[in-house]
Structure formats: structure tokens, C-alpha cells
Amino acid sequence: MAWVVVGIAGLALYLLHGTQYDALWWCVLAAGALFLLTAMVVRKAYEMAAQRFAAMSGFTVADIYAARMPFHAFGEHDARVVGFCIKSNMLLAVISILLSGAGIYLSATKSEGQPGTTGKSASGTRPEQRAGDAYPSIEAFFRSLEYLNSLQLMTKKPNRADPQGDIDLMKTLAGKAVSEGSKVQASKLDDLYMGWGSHFRNEFLIGARTLLQGLVDLDKTEFGRADAYFARWDTWYREHHQAIFLTLHRKFGFEVSKE
């Protein structure tokens, strides 16, 4: 019964603050512990039955172990007791697995919003409401990245029919990346994940401003400086972005891409 409580506690903790991976962990913990308990019970029951049989039959316990005598050879009572132990613990294991499976199912079906969307968390509170005054910085961060990604896609476009038009569009996109990035309060992001806001401000945002200036002046030196800033940002962000996304999901219920 204790392990059913473990399964219920795992499901409750998941519902309050967790993911499908937490539910799966509780499933493995509860079921694994039950199987181990079953094995220990069977081993102890066999040992006790063997000792009783040895006292009555004249065989030694070592002889019984060596012969690998089945439980039913000790008597119907011992066989029934062991059978009940095995069946009851297997049933409890199945119950624990079902409880954890319910957590996995809820994780797959609950509706949670993305940054800038109107989705709701399982509690009915919108993620942006749960994020509070940190939400504008989170939203501006992702918008700034989107604008720069659009600009980088343009630089890979072959056979430009209107180079000047493309440059003007790149300046517009770079300007929007800078504008959105300037709305980010680095301290708000740092409070959520250490170094997030500081690296964004000191590497990404400076790189975006440098790139914008390079597009205005058509200065290759500025382009090179911008690339250096972006390279430092990319190195840090590639290592930490999944942890950032997981933090947003667990704290506020945002459902974000892990790519």
C-alpha cells in the first residue's frame, strides 16, 4: 500500500509542478520498487518454508536449495501465501504504473501557451499572467531573435534581383531586432536563468546594433565586429537554450520549441 501512496504522490507533484518526464520517473520508481519488494518477499518466504520443511523431513536447507524444490513441494499453505504476495504486489505495481501513465497523458493533452499567445496553463492562468512583469522582456527577447533570424535568411538568398531593396529590408529587420532587444530588461531574464539577460545585452544586442550600423554605412569592418559578437552569443545560447526553455515551461507553463 505504501507504494500506491508513492504513485499518488508522484502524480500530485507532477500536477502541481512537473513534466511528463517527472511522471515517468515516478512510474519507474514505484514499479521498480514494487518488483524489488516482490522478489524480497518471495526469497524470504522460500527461506522460511525451506527451513520448516528441513525440520520435518530430515533434509538440510542446503539440499533443498541445491534441488531447487518448488513452493508447492513444501505444502499447499506456503504456495498460497507466496502466490498471494506475488499477485498483490504485481497489482500494486500496475496501479502505480497507471497513476504515472495518467500524468503522462495529462502532460500531452493540457493546453499551455507560447510566448505571445493566448493559451492557458492547466491551472487556467495564462502563462503571460504567471510571468508577471518579466513577460515583456521574455516576449521582446524572442521577437528580437525572430527579426534577426529573418535577416540572416535573407543573406543566404542567391541571385538578388534588387540588391538595394534587399539592403533596405535588412536595415528594417536589424532595426526591429534592436528595437525589440532594447525593451529587454537584462535583470529580469537573469533572475529567471543566470546569465541569460547579461549575455543577450552584452553580445546579441551589441551585435545587432553593430550590424545595423554596418548596413547603414555599408562598412565591412562593422560587419566583422557584429559577427564576432554573434559568435560569442551563439556559443553561449546553444549550450543553454534548452535549459532556458525548460525553465519557462516549469515556472510559467510556456510551451516553447526545444530545437
Summary of the structure (lengths in Angstrom):
residues: 259
radius of gyration: 30.8
end to end distance: 41.6
largest distance: 102.3
contacts: 795
relative contact order: 0.09
helix: 81%
strand: 0%
